């Protein structure tokens, strides 16, 4: 089948068109013929049904008319004075003689006299068997004067009985005449009804069927039935009799003595269909002629339509080969082919324009018209593949405070700034061998082909040109940039490694507030596990390998679980469950920690409601890094996630280290102020280990301090540490801040910190970090035990 279809597709369009149209026409003719046949068959069967219904009424009417004639004879005998006298005097001989004479006169099968109590008194037959006599007696008892006639099987044959009362003057008995339903009566009914009729009779427990029919084949068919009641269904049925199909309907009547009579009306389906056969033959002849004429018309039309299409096909092949100047014949035709040809000619010109547009969109930035990332990558790849290449450097340029410009002055000003930067880079490339591109929002890259001696001077000149202030709509714009530099082959041997190295250097310049940073391997910790760590971290996020663990914090005075710190773990497929110090420092160095923070905050907000206790509020702490504080997208992301999951900002505590704040104090202070205004709880983590400044501490909108565990661990043995912790607690309380002690691993430390006034305790003496899914069960167990004293906590431990 597939090979035939494939061969069909490989043939010419003209042949496929002719084949399809002819096949479609033949299919329509075939379906039409089939529908006509179905309609005709339904019409024939409806006519047969109506005929059989009429036949049943004719049969019933014949029986009624026959009963009237027979009734007249029975009434005549019943009204005879001599017969009534004999009945009254019980003259048995006279009664029998009268019954025999009248039965012979009207050709009755039997004449019977019964008294007014329906008891048998006399018969016209002398040689009746005891079985027949008993059946007759039983049947008579079931007769009724309300019916015009009665049917029963008498001596194995269907017999119609009529009943006439004998009055003298009241009823003293009844005369009963029985008339066999013979072949002649069936033939008469068949002629009047116009259908074949078969009368079947049998006992219920007998396999012998007595059949009366005017056709021998029909009689033989019904006589051969193994089960008498096989024809008892009164619905229309098809029966195959002697190579003919008959539609039959059965009239069933149950008789006394467990006898049955079935009157089967038969109409030949073949005979009824005969008059429609001529119509079907004519339809086939007309359909064949129509197909021949239509074939000739299709051949002519195909020749007229397909030839111009062949011409257009050749023109299309020329366009496919890139020949956009090829002329197309037939554009002057006024018909549809001419319209199609003119459309092809217009398409030729548009394809040329689209090719130029696609090239521009694929390799150039639409806003600045500089090459885009893909264009720059391909260009750099070609340069690196050049055999005579000696030295080449890649610089990454990022605009400082660009988000602030967008937010304050509007995006149209931001776009103007980007366009001005692009123009300056283009002008700079006239004096410096620079190939510049825009690769993202406010980030540009450049390729500089100079020696190592001239590189620093070239980068300085680029920065000086970019840092010149300018005006947008009479608004002065003071702009500055951070630049990272990476050189081939020392800092990277391929495109990706050079771009990555220059970006790391650029981010270092932004953190350290330096103008230009040249890449150094010291910027990235050089341990073997970190060589592929960035790609593995990206895969970990995509494949859901990261996990959220929670370390509870309890109130020092009441031991109530008040909050928890969210900590990240990595379920590495090969190295198992990794603690944060295996990968977080590297993520902070490369800037990928922003993605980890995004994931962590999303997870905490998503599960925040299910972690809440029945009363009160459980605050979840999340750590922010330097990268997060200078990330302009952080605030928008937080607002979006809180709205999506209907979580209050007060339900989260954002922990920031002192060192993270001091990396970029201005930006960090602004970010923290905005976070506080949004309603977040803010905490200074590892307080006392960084560049502490009371001035900053007073200005920052923080809510709590976390005493670093380095002071807490040896507090009981080292008095100086205890003094530091105590002073920190007093200082924080004087500023209205809460104090959390982390790294509390013994119950003695717990009690000592409580006595010093520490507000919350976090450490192994309460619980180690536990999986998010297990936190609720742990909290219930903690609440049940509710250790109020050091001694009870020791017993619990």
C-alpha positions in Angstrom: 0.0 0.0 0.0 2.8 2.4 0.9 4.7 1.6 -2.3 1.6 2.3 -4.4 1.0 5.6 -2.6 4.7 6.5 -3.1 4.5 5.7 -6.8 1.4 7.9 -7.0 3.3 10.8 -5.4 6.2 10.4 -7.8 4.0 10.7 -10.9 3.4 14.0 -12.7 1.0 16.6 -11.4 -1.2 16.2 -14.5 -1.6 12.4 -13.9 -2.2 12.9 -10.2 -4.8 15.5 -11.0 -6.7 13.3 -13.5 -6.4 10.3 -11.2 -7.7 12.2 -8.2 -10.6 13.8 -10.0 -11.7 10.6 -11.6 -11.4 8.7 -8.4 -13.3 11.4 -6.6 -16.1 11.3 -9.3 -16.3 7.5 -9.2 -16.4 7.6 -5.4 -19.3 10.1 -5.6 -21.2 7.9 -8.1 -20.6 4.8 -6.0 -21.8 6.5 -2.8 -24.8 7.9 -4.7 -25.6 4.5 -6.1 -25.2 3.0 -2.6 -27.5 5.6 -1.1 -30.1 5.1 -3.8 -30.0 1.3 -3.2 -30.4 1.9 0.5 -33.3 4.2 -0.1 -35.0 1.8 -2.5 -34.5 -1.1 -0.2 -36.1 0.9 2.7 -38.9 1.9 0.4 -39.5 -1.7 -0.7 -39.5 -2.9 2.9 -41.9 -0.1 3.9 -44.3 -1.2 1.1 -43.9 -4.8 2.1 -44.7 -3.9 5.8 -47.8 -2.1 4.7 -48.9 -5.0 2.5 -48.4 -7.5 5.3 -50.4 -5.2 7.7 -53.2 -5.2 5.2 -52.9 -9.0 4.8 -53.4 -9.5 8.5 -56.5 -7.4 8.4 -57.8 -9.3 5.4 -57.2 -12.6 7.1 -59.0 -11.5 10.2 -61.9 -10.2 8.1 -62.2 -13.5 6.2 -62.4 -15.4 9.5 -65.1 -13.0 10.8 -67.1 -13.3 7.5 -66.8 -17.1 7.6 -68.0 -17.1 11.1 -71.1 -15.1 10.1 -72.0 -17.6 7.4 -71.4 -20.5 9.7 -73.3 -18.8 12.5 -76.3 -18.6 10.3 -76.3 -22.4 9.8 -75.8 -23.0 13.5 -78.7 -20.5 14.4 -80.9 -22.3 11.9 -80.4 -25.6 13.6 -80.7 -24.1 17.1 -84.0 -22.5 16.1 -85.5 -25.7 14.6 -88.6 -26.6 16.7 -88.1 -30.3 16.3 -84.4 -30.1 17.3 -85.3 -27.9 20.3 -88.0 -30.4 21.3 -85.5 -33.3 21.0 -83.1 -31.4 23.2 -85.8 -30.6 25.7 -86.9 -34.2 25.8 -83.3 -35.5 25.6 -84.1 -37.6 22.6 -80.5 -38.7 22.0 -81.2 -40.5 18.7 -83.0 -37.5 17.2 -80.3 -35.1 18.4 -77.5 -37.1 16.9 -79.3 -37.5 13.6 -80.0 -33.8 13.4 -76.4 -33.0 14.2 -75.1 -35.4 11.6 -77.5 -34.2 8.9 -76.8 -30.5 9.5 -73.0 -31.1 9.7 -73.1 -32.9 6.3 -75.3 -30.1 4.8 -72.9 -27.3 5.7 -69.8 -29.4 5.2 -68.8 -29.0 8.9 -66.1 -31.2 10.4 -68.1 -31.8 13.5 -71.4 -30.7 15.2 -71.7 -30.7 19.0 -74.5 -30.2 21.4 -73.7 -28.9 24.9 -76.1 -28.0 27.7 -76.4 -24.6 29.4 -73.6 -25.6 31.8 -71.2 -26.3 28.9 -71.3 -30.0 29.3 -71.0 -32.2 26.2 -74.4 -33.9 25.4 -74.0 -35.2 21.8 -71.7 -35.4 18.8 -72.2 -35.8 15.1 -69.4 -38.3 15.0 -69.6 -41.8 16.4 -66.0 -42.9 15.9 -64.3 -40.1 17.8 -61.4 -41.2 19.9 -61.3 -40.8 23.6 -58.3 -38.3 23.3 -60.1 -36.1 20.8 -63.3 -36.2 22.9 -61.4 -35.1 26.0 -59.6 -32.3 24.1 -63.0 -31.2 22.8 -64.6 -31.2 26.3 -61.6 -29.2 27.7 -61.7 -26.7 24.9 -65.5 -26.2 25.1 -65.2 -25.2 28.8 -62.9 -22.3 27.7 -65.2 -21.0 25.0 -67.1 -17.8 25.4 -70.3 -16.5 23.9 -68.8 -13.0 23.5 -66.5 -14.0 20.6 -67.9 -14.5 17.1 -65.7 -17.6 16.6 -63.2 -19.8 18.3 -60.1 -21.6 17.0 -58.7 -24.9 18.2 -56.8 -27.9 17.0 -59.3 -30.7 16.4 -57.9 -34.1 15.4 -54.6 -32.3 14.7 -56.0 -29.8 12.2 -56.9 -26.1 12.7 -60.6 -25.8 13.1 -62.9 -22.7 13.3 -65.9 -23.2 15.7 -69.1 -21.1 15.9 -71.6 -21.2 18.8 -75.5 -20.8 18.7 -77.7 -20.8 21.8 -80.8 -23.1 22.0 -83.7 -21.2 23.6 -87.0 -22.8 24.9 -87.5 -19.9 25.6 -84.6 -19.6 27.9 -81.2 -21.1 27.0 -81.2 -24.8 27.4 -78.0 -25.5 25.5 -75.7 -24.6 22.6 -75.0 -26.0 19.1 -71.4 -25.9 18.2 -70.2 -26.3 14.5 -66.6 -26.8 13.7 -65.1 -26.1 10.2 -61.6 -27.1 9.2 -59.4 -24.3 7.8 -58.5 -26.0 4.5 -56.1 -25.3 1.7 -58.9 -23.7 -0.3 -59.6 -21.1 2.5 -55.8 -20.3 2.7 -55.7 -19.9 -1.1 -58.7 -17.5 -1.1 -57.1 -15.4 1.6 -53.8 -15.4 -0.3 -55.5 -14.2 -3.5 -57.4 -11.5 -1.7 -54.3 -10.2 0.3 -51.9 -10.6 -2.6 -49.3 -12.4 -0.4 -48.4 -15.9 0.4 -49.9 -17.3 3.6 -48.9 -20.3 5.6 -51.0 -21.6 8.6 -49.0 -23.6 11.1 -50.5 -25.5 14.1 -48.9 -27.7 16.7 -48.9 -28.7 20.3 -46.5 -26.9 22.6 -44.7 -30.1 23.5 -44.7 -31.6 20.0 -42.2 -31.3 17.2 -44.8 -32.2 14.6 -46.0 -29.1 12.7 -49.2 -29.2 10.7 -48.8 -26.7 7.8 -51.5 -25.4 5.4 -50.2 -23.3 2.5 -51.0 -22.7 -1.2 -47.3 -23.2 -2.2 -45.6 -26.6 -1.8 -42.1 -25.0 -1.2 -43.4 -22.8 1.6 -45.2 -25.8 3.1 -42.1 -27.9 3.0 -40.0 -25.1 4.5 -42.2 -24.6 7.6 -42.8 -28.4 8.0 -39.1 -28.9 8.4 -38.8 -26.5 11.3 -37.4 -28.3 14.4 -39.0 -26.0 16.9 -42.6 -25.0 16.3 -42.3 -21.7 18.1 -39.3 -20.6 16.1 -41.6 -18.5 14.0 -43.5 -17.0 17.0 -41.8 -13.6 16.6 -44.3 -11.1 15.2 -41.7 -8.6 13.9 -40.6 -8.5 10.3 -38.0 -11.2 9.4 -36.2 -12.2 6.3 -36.4 -15.9 5.4 -34.6 -17.7 2.6 -37.0 -20.2 1.1 -36.1 -22.2 -2.1 -33.5 -19.7 -3.3 -35.9 -16.8 -2.7 -36.0 -14.2 0.1 -39.3 -13.6 1.8 -40.2 -10.9 4.3 -42.4 -12.5 6.8 -44.7 -11.4 9.7 -46.3 -13.9 12.0 -49.8 -13.7 13.7 -49.7 -15.9 16.8 -52.7 -17.2 18.7 -52.7 -19.5 21.7 -55.6 -22.0 21.7 -57.1 -24.2 24.3 -55.4 -27.5 25.3 -51.9 -25.9 25.0 -52.3 -25.6 21.2 -50.8 -22.9 19.0 -51.7 -21.5 15.6 -49.3 -19.3 13.6 -50.4 -17.5 10.5 -47.4 -16.5 8.5 -47.7 -13.8 5.9 -45.0 -13.9 3.2 -44.0 -11.3 0.6 -41.2 -12.1 -1.8 -38.4 -9.5 -1.5 -37.0 -10.5 -4.9 -40.4 -10.0 -6.6 -40.9 -6.6 -4.9 -37.4 -5.5 -6.0 -37.8 -6.5 -9.6 -39.5 -3.4 -10.7 -36.6 -1.3 -9.4 -33.9 -3.3 -11.2 -34.5 -1.5 -14.4 -34.1 1.9 -12.7 -30.8 0.7 -11.2 -29.6 -0.4 -14.7 -30.5 2.9 -16.2 -28.7 4.8 -13.4 -25.5 2.7 -14.0 -25.6 3.5 -17.7 -26.0 7.2 -17.1 -23.2 7.2 -14.5 -20.8 5.5 -16.9 -21.6 8.0 -19.6 -21.0 10.9 -17.2 -17.6 9.5 -16.2 -16.5 9.2 -19.8 -17.6 12.7 -20.6 -16.0 14.1 -17.4 -12.8 12.3 -18.2 -12.5 14.0 -21.5 -13.2 17.4 -19.9 -10.6 16.8 -17.2 -8.0 15.9 -19.8 -8.6 19.1 -21.7 -8.6 21.2 -18.5 -5.4 19.5 -17.2 -3.6 20.3 -20.5 -4.6 24.0 -20.2 -3.8 24.4 -16.5 -0.7 22.2 -15.9 1.4 23.5 -18.8 1.6 27.1 -17.3 2.4 25.5 -13.9 5.4 23.7 -15.4 6.7 27.1 -16.6 6.2 28.5 -13.1 8.0 25.5 -11.6 11.1 26.3 -13.6 11.0 29.9 -12.6 10.7 28.8 -8.9 13.7 26.5 -9.3 15.7 29.5 -10.5 14.6 31.5 -7.4 15.5 28.5 -5.2 19.0 28.7 -6.6 19.3 32.3 -5.5 18.7 33.8 -9.0 16.4 36.7 -8.0 16.9 38.4 -11.3 15.3 35.6 -13.4 12.3 36.8 -15.4 9.0 34.9 -15.3 6.9 34.6 -18.4 3.1 35.0 -18.4 2.7 38.0 -16.2 0.5 39.7 -18.9 -2.1 36.9 -18.9 -5.5 38.2 -17.6 -6.6 35.0 -16.0 -5.8 33.3 -12.7 -2.5 31.9 -14.1 -1.5 35.5 -14.9 -2.3 36.5 -11.3 -0.2 33.6 -10.0 2.7 34.6 -12.3 2.6 38.2 -11.2 2.5 36.9 -7.6 5.7 34.9 -8.2 7.4 38.0 -9.7 6.5 40.1 -6.6 7.7 37.3 -4.4 11.1 37.4 -6.1 11.6 41.0 -5.1 10.3 40.4 -1.6 12.5 37.4 -1.0 15.5 39.6 -1.7 14.3 42.2 0.8 13.5 39.5 3.4 16.9 37.9 3.0 18.5 41.2 3.8 16.1 41.8 6.8 16.6 38.3 8.2 20.4 38.7 8.0 20.1 42.0 9.8 17.8 40.5 12.6 19.9 37.4 13.0 23.3 39.1 13.3 22.6 42.7 14.4 21.0 44.4 17.4 17.8 46.3 16.3 18.3 49.2 18.8 21.9 50.0 18.4 22.6 48.4 15.0 25.7 46.8 16.4 26.5 43.1 15.9 24.7 40.9 18.4 26.0 38.0 20.5 25.8 35.4 17.7 27.5 37.7 15.2 30.3 38.4 17.7 30.8 34.8 18.6 31.1 33.8 14.9 33.5 36.7 14.2 35.7 35.8 17.2 35.6 32.1 16.3 36.9 33.0 12.8 39.6 35.2 14.3 40.8 32.5 16.7 41.0 30.0 13.8 43.3 32.2 11.8 46.8 30.6 11.8 48.7 33.9 11.9 46.9 35.1 15.0 49.3 36.2 17.7 47.2 38.0 20.3 43.6 39.0 20.8 41.6 40.3 23.8 38.0 40.4 24.7 36.5 43.1 26.8 33.0 43.1 28.5 31.5 46.5 29.2 28.6 47.1 31.6 26.9 50.4 32.3 26.8 51.4 35.9 23.4 52.4 37.4 21.6 51.8 34.1 18.5 50.4 35.9 18.4 53.7 37.9 18.4 55.6 34.7 15.5 53.5 33.3 13.5 53.8 36.5 14.0 57.5 37.1 14.2 59.0 33.5 12.2 56.3 31.6 13.0 53.6 29.1 13.2 56.0 26.2 16.1 57.7 27.9 17.7 54.3 28.6 17.4 53.4 24.9 19.0 56.7 24.0 21.9 56.0 26.4 22.5 52.6 24.8 22.4 54.1 21.3 24.9 56.8 22.4 27.2 54.1 23.8 27.0 52.2 20.5 27.9 55.3 18.5 30.9 56.0 20.7 32.1 52.4 20.3 31.7 52.7 16.6 33.7 55.9 16.5 36.4 54.4 18.8 36.8 51.5 16.3 38.2 54.0 13.8 41.3 54.7 15.9 41.5 51.4 17.7 41.3 47.9 16.1 38.0 47.2 18.0 35.1 45.0 16.9 32.2 45.9 19.2 28.8 44.2 19.8 25.8 44.4 22.2 25.1 41.1 23.8 22.4 41.9 26.4 20.5 44.8 28.0 23.3 47.1 29.2 26.2 44.9 28.3 28.6 45.3 25.4 31.6 43.3 24.3 34.5 44.1 22.1 37.4 42.3 20.4 40.7 44.2 20.4 43.6 43.0 18.2 46.6 44.7 19.8 49.7 43.5 21.6 49.9 43.2 25.3 51.9 46.5 25.5 49.1 48.5 23.8 46.2 46.7 25.4 46.0 48.7 28.7 46.2 52.0 26.8 43.5 50.9 24.3 41.1 49.9 27.1 41.8 53.1 29.0 41.0 55.2 25.8 37.7 53.2 25.3 36.6 53.9 28.9 37.5 57.6 28.7 35.4 58.0 25.6 32.5 56.1 27.1 32.6 58.0 30.4 32.1 61.4 28.8 28.8 62.9 30.0 26.1 63.8 27.4 22.6 65.2 27.1 19.3 63.5 26.2 16.4 65.9 25.7 18.3 68.6 27.6 18.8 66.2 30.5 22.5 65.7 31.5 23.5 62.1 31.8 26.5 61.2 33.8 27.4 57.7 32.8 30.2 55.3 33.8 31.1 51.8 32.8 32.9 48.8 34.4 35.2 46.8 32.1 36.6 43.3 32.3 39.4 42.2 30.1 40.5 38.6 29.1 43.3 37.8 26.7 43.9 34.9 24.3 45.4 32.4 24.9 46.4 32.9 28.5 42.9 33.5 29.9 40.9 31.2 27.5 41.5 29.2 24.4 38.0 29.4 22.8 35.1 31.8 22.4 33.1 30.7 25.5 36.0 30.7 27.9 37.2 34.2 26.7 33.7 35.6 27.1 33.2 34.0 30.5 36.6 35.2 31.7 35.9 38.8 30.6 32.5 38.7 32.4 34.1 37.5 35.6 36.6 40.3 35.4 33.8 42.8 34.7 31.7 41.7 37.7 34.8 41.9 39.9 35.3 45.5 38.7 31.7 46.3 39.7 32.0 44.7 43.1 35.4 46.4 43.9 34.4 49.8 42.4 37.4 49.6 40.0 37.3 51.0 36.5 39.0 48.1 34.7 39.9 44.6 35.9 42.1 42.2 33.9 41.2 38.6 34.3 43.3 36.6 36.8 42.8 33.0 37.7 42.7 34.0 41.3 39.3 35.4 40.6 38.0 31.8 40.4 39.1 29.2 43.0 41.2 26.8 40.9 40.3 23.4 42.4 39.6 20.4 40.1 36.0 20.0 41.2 35.2 23.6 40.0 36.3 23.1 36.4 32.9 21.8 35.4 30.9 23.1 38.4 29.1 25.9 36.6 27.6 23.6 34.0 26.8 21.1 36.7 25.0 23.8 38.7 23.0 24.8 35.7 22.0 21.1 35.2 21.2 20.8 38.9 18.6 23.6 38.6 17.1 22.1 35.4 16.9 18.5 36.8 15.6 19.5 40.3 18.7 18.2 42.1 18.8 21.1 44.7 17.1 20.7 48.1 15.8 23.0 50.8 16.8 22.3 54.4 15.5 24.2 57.4 17.4 24.8 60.7 14.9 25.8 63.4 15.3 28.8 65.7 13.6 28.8 69.1 12.9 31.6 71.6 15.5 31.5 74.4 13.0 32.0 77.2 10.0 29.9 76.0 11.6 27.3 73.6 8.9 28.0 71.1 9.9 27.5 67.5 9.7 31.0 66.1 11.6 30.9 62.8 13.9 28.8 60.7 16.8 29.4 58.3 16.6 28.0 54.8 19.8 26.3 53.8 20.6 24.9 50.4 21.8 21.3 49.7 22.8 19.6 46.4 21.7 16.0 45.8 24.5 15.3 43.4 23.9 12.2 41.2 27.4 11.0 41.7 28.8 12.7 44.8 25.7 12.4 47.0 24.3 15.2 49.2 26.7 18.2 49.1 26.8 20.9 51.7 26.8 24.6 50.6 30.5 25.1 51.1 31.2 22.7 48.2 29.5 24.9 45.6 28.2 28.2 47.0 31.6 30.0 47.2 32.2 29.1 43.5 28.7 30.4 42.6 29.5 33.7 44.4 32.7 34.1 42.5 31.1 33.5 39.1 27.8 35.4 39.9 25.7 32.2 39.5 24.7 32.6 43.1 21.9 34.9 41.8 20.2 31.9 40.2 20.6 29.9 43.4 19.1 32.7 45.4 16.2 33.0 43.0 15.5 29.3 43.2 15.8 29.3 47.1 13.4 32.2 47.5 10.9 30.7 45.1 10.9 27.4 47.0 10.5 29.1 50.4 7.6 31.3 49.2 5.9 28.4 47.5 6.0 26.2 50.7 5.6 29.0 53.2 1.9 28.5 53.9 2.2 24.7 54.5 5.0 25.3 57.1 2.9 27.7 59.2 1.8 26.6 62.7 -1.9 26.7 63.8 -1.2 29.9 65.8 1.4 32.6 65.2 3.7 33.0 62.2 6.8 31.1 61.4 9.4 33.4 59.7 11.7 31.8 57.2 15.2 33.3 56.7 17.0 33.3 53.3 20.6 34.5 52.7 21.3 37.2 50.2 24.8 37.7 48.6 26.5 40.7 47.2 25.3 39.7 43.7 21.7 39.7 45.0 22.0 43.2 46.5 23.2 44.7 43.3 20.8 42.7 41.1 18.3 45.3 39.8 15.7 42.6 39.1 15.6 41.3 42.7 12.8 43.6 44.0 10.5 43.0 41.0 11.0 39.2 41.4 10.2 39.3 45.1 7.0 41.3 44.6 5.9 38.9 41.8 6.4 35.8 43.9 4.7 37.2 47.0 1.7 38.1 44.9 1.6 34.8 43.1 1.5 32.7 46.3 -0.3 35.2 48.5 2.6 35.4 51.1 3.2 38.4 53.3 6.6 40.0 53.1 6.8 39.9 56.9 6.9 36.1 56.6 10.4 36.2 55.2 13.7 37.3 56.9 16.5 38.3 54.5 20.0 37.7 56.0 22.9 39.8 54.7 26.5 39.6 55.8 28.5 42.6 56.7 31.0 41.9 53.9 28.3 41.7 51.3 27.1 45.2 52.3 30.6 46.7 52.2 31.2 45.4 48.7 28.9 48.2 47.4 27.6 50.2 50.3 25.6 52.7 48.4 23.7 50.2 46.3 23.3 47.8 49.2 21.9 50.5 51.5 19.4 51.5 48.8 18.3 47.9 48.2 17.9 47.2 51.9 15.8 50.3 52.3 13.5 49.2 49.5 13.2 45.7 51.0 12.4 47.1 54.4 9.7 49.3 52.8 8.2 46.3 51.2 7.8 44.7 54.6 10.7 42.2 54.8 12.4 41.3 58.1 16.1 42.1 57.7 19.0 40.6 59.6 22.8 41.2 59.7 24.4 37.7 59.5 27.8 36.8 61.0 27.9 40.1 62.9 31.4 40.9 64.2 33.4 39.1 61.6 33.3 41.6 58.8 34.0 45.4 58.5 31.6 46.4 61.3 30.6 50.0 61.2 28.2 51.5 63.8 27.4 54.3 61.4 26.1 51.8 58.9 24.4 49.8 61.6 22.5 52.9 62.6 21.4 53.8 59.1 20.5 50.3 57.8 16.8 49.4 58.3 17.6 46.0 59.9 15.6 44.2 62.5 18.1 41.7 64.0 21.7 40.8 64.5 23.1 37.2 64.3 26.1 36.7 66.5 28.6 34.6 64.6 29.2 31.1 65.9 33.0 31.8 66.1 32.2 33.8 69.2 29.6 31.5 70.6 31.4 28.1 70.4 34.1 28.9 72.9 32.1 31.4 75.0 32.1 29.2 78.1 35.9 28.6 78.0 37.0 32.0 76.6 35.9 35.0 78.8 36.8 37.4 76.0 34.3 35.7 73.6 31.6 35.9 76.3 32.3 39.6 76.7 32.0 40.1 73.0 28.7 38.2 72.9 27.3 40.1 75.9 28.3 43.4 74.5 26.8 42.6 71.1 23.5 41.6 72.7 23.4 44.9 74.8 24.3 46.9 71.7 21.6 45.4 69.6 19.0 45.8 72.3 19.9 49.4 72.7 19.3 49.9 69.0 16.0 48.1 69.2 17.2 45.0 67.4 16.6 41.3 68.1 19.6 39.0 68.7 20.1 35.5 67.3 22.9 33.3 68.4 24.0 30.6 65.9 26.2 27.6 66.4 24.8 26.7 69.8 25.7 23.1 70.2 25.4 22.4 73.9 22.6 22.9 76.4 25.0 24.8 78.7 25.6 27.4 76.0 21.8 27.6 75.5 21.3 28.5 79.2 24.2 30.9 79.3 22.9 32.8 76.2 19.4 32.9 77.7 20.9 34.5 80.8 22.8 37.1 78.7 19.4 38.1 77.2 19.8 36.5 73.7 16.4 36.4 72.0 16.6 33.4 69.7 18.8 30.3 69.6 20.0 28.4 66.5 22.2 25.3 66.6 22.6 21.6 67.0 21.3 21.6 70.5 17.9 22.5 69.1 18.2 20.6 65.8 20.5 20.1 62.9 19.3 21.3 59.5 16.4 19.0 58.4 14.7 18.5 55.0 11.8 20.8 54.3 9.4 17.8 54.1 10.4 16.6 57.6 10.2 20.0 59.4 6.5 19.8 60.4 6.9 16.4 62.0 10.0 17.6 63.9 8.1 20.7 65.1 5.2 18.6 66.4 7.6 16.4 68.3 9.4 19.4 69.8 6.2 21.0 70.9 5.0 17.8 72.6 8.3 17.4 74.6 8.4 21.2 75.2 11.8 21.3 77.1 11.6 24.2 79.4 14.8 23.6 81.4 18.4 22.6 80.6 17.9 19.4 82.6 14.9 18.4 80.6 16.7 19.2 77.3 19.6 17.1 78.4 17.2 14.2 79.2 15.6 14.7 75.8 19.0 14.6 74.2 
